[in-house]
Amino acid sequence: MPNIKSAKKRVLVSETRNARNRSAIAEVRTSMRKLNAAIESGDKAMAQEIFRETSKLLDQAVSAGRIHINTAANKKSGFAKRINALA
């Protein structure tokens, strides 16, 4: 544990940000799990609706610097291909 006041504050701030980032990433992962379940069930309309929400969450995570832009693009592309394959 640090002794200097500014170092103590940095520890507290980093813990707060870490918790916020973990929560946001968990929300994205949960949304991706829901989307996978919708795709597996074969319901294209529901999958498209969840895809819009998931895409929004991925874009928000990118803009906040939580995930890399290419990671989000690859996820969205893969989901879009799987949804379009449902006919």
Summary of the structure (lengths in Angstrom):
residues: 87
radius of gyration: 17.5
end to end distance: 58.0
largest distance: 62.6
contacts: 214
relative contact order: 0.12
helix: 85%
strand: 0%
